[in-house]
Structures are given as C-alpha cells and as structure tokens.
C-alpha cells in the first residue's frame, strides 16, 4: 500500500472519528448541562467544551486505529 493512501486513510479515520465524537459530545454535553442545571450562558460553554473534547478523543483513537490497520493487507 502506498504511503499517501495510508495517510489518506488515517486522515479520513480521524475526520470520521471527530464527526462522530462531536455529535456524541454535543448530545452528552446538552444532557449534562440540563441535568446539573448549569446557569445561563455557561451552558453553551459547557456544551462546547464537551463537544470539542469528545471529538478530539474519538478522532485520535479512530486515527490511531486507521494507522494500525494501514500496514495490514487483507
């Protein structure tokens, strides 16, 4: 497998992981902000932090998983 296609796979994995993580983080952050009665505009900040944190973690792990699978031929 060529190196550029491996890089493309890792980038695609990280992008998909970021999108899924962002969606999950937004839902979970909204739920927690409502559950713990976060006041006013702090809700938006809390939801944003949860969304970005979750997107970063999911993207990192999906990108790493894509990198591990990059060298294998099936």
C-alpha positions as CSV (number, residue, x, y, z in Angstrom):
1,X,0.0,0.0,0.0
2,X,1.4,3.4,-0.9
3,X,2.3,5.9,1.8
4,X,0.0,8.6,0.5
5,X,-3.0,6.3,0.6
6,X,-2.1,5.3,4.2
7,X,-2.0,9.0,5.1
8,X,-5.4,9.5,3.4
9,X,-6.8,6.6,5.4
10,X,-5.5,8.0,8.7
11,X,-6.9,11.4,7.9
12,X,-10.3,10.0,6.9
13,X,-10.4,8.0,10.1
14,X,-9.6,11.0,12.2
15,X,-12.2,13.1,10.4
16,X,-14.9,10.4,10.9
17,X,-13.9,10.0,14.5
18,X,-14.1,13.7,15.0
19,X,-17.5,14.0,13.5
20,X,-18.9,11.1,15.5
21,X,-17.3,12.3,18.7
22,X,-18.6,15.8,18.1
23,X,-22.1,14.5,17.7
24,X,-21.9,12.3,20.8
25,X,-20.3,15.1,22.8
26,X,-22.9,17.6,21.9
27,X,-25.7,15.3,22.9
28,X,-24.0,14.3,26.2
29,X,-23.0,17.9,27.0
30,X,-26.5,19.1,26.5
31,X,-27.8,16.3,28.7
32,X,-25.3,17.1,31.5
33,X,-25.9,20.8,31.3
34,X,-29.6,20.4,31.7
35,X,-29.2,17.7,34.4
36,X,-26.8,19.6,36.5
37,X,-28.7,22.9,35.9
38,X,-25.7,24.9,34.6
39,X,-26.7,28.5,34.7
40,X,-27.2,30.8,31.6
41,X,-24.5,31.2,29.0
42,X,-22.3,28.8,30.8
43,X,-24.4,26.0,29.2
44,X,-23.1,27.0,25.8
45,X,-19.5,27.0,27.0
46,X,-20.0,23.6,28.8
47,X,-21.6,22.0,25.7
48,X,-18.8,23.4,23.5
49,X,-16.1,22.0,25.8
50,X,-17.7,18.6,25.9
51,X,-18.2,18.6,22.1
52,X,-14.6,19.5,21.3
53,X,-13.2,17.2,24.0
54,X,-15.2,14.2,22.8
55,X,-14.4,15.0,19.1
56,X,-10.7,15.2,19.9
57,X,-10.6,11.9,21.7
58,X,-12.7,10.0,19.2
59,X,-10.7,11.4,16.3
60,X,-7.4,10.5,18.0
61,X,-8.4,6.9,18.6
62,X,-10.0,6.3,15.2
63,X,-7.0,7.9,13.5
64,X,-4.7,5.6,15.6
65,X,-6.8,2.6,14.7
66,X,-6.6,3.5,11.0
67,X,-2.8,3.9,11.3
68,X,-2.5,0.4,12.9
69,X,-4.6,-1.2,10.2
70,X,-2.7,0.7,7.4
71,X,0.1,-1.8,7.3
72,X,-2.0,-4.9,7.1
73,X,-3.2,-6.4,3.9
74,X,-6.4,-8.4,3.9
